[in-house]
Amino acid sequence: MRRYLKLLKIFWGNSLQLELEYRANFWGKLLSVVMGILTNLAMIWILFSQTKTIGGWTADEVLVLMGVFHLVHAVIVLWLGPT
């Protein structure tokens, strides 16, 4: 098991080096992710400023759903992303 964890650490280190190789690319991706999340939050705020529920979902429930989606997406990208 330790062997596999060591190998996983090497893969993550390699992936991190590849991402940080081009700083502008790294900062561009980071900015893109932040802008995407802010856009999602703005959309939710705009929609729920006009009504209390949409299809039985409250704003808080939609925010939790969005958070879970982004968390699951991050885990998938971390484990299955290109190395």
Steps between C-alpha positions, in 0.01 A plus 500: 500500500785739580644435159178616335477808721859588413421455131188717534709770669745490209214530248351797687840667519549451127153638426568803720830564322327483164233746613751744646734479202320786328399756761268694272311178420466420872370848587269496199344170608465623856333821383269299275389276788442794735302690235290190430411459866422871538280486191311202645450683828379813320253295295362334813473836676319659202254211466418478870469876542180467293349195673527290816518155339561355155356155446481456878868588548597788729807717444685327784435157352623613158816645657567170677443312173743733322759451775470121486527509120821705513645278772428180305634659182823599678548144632440355153748742342754425773478122460429467130664814363789477258837424657 
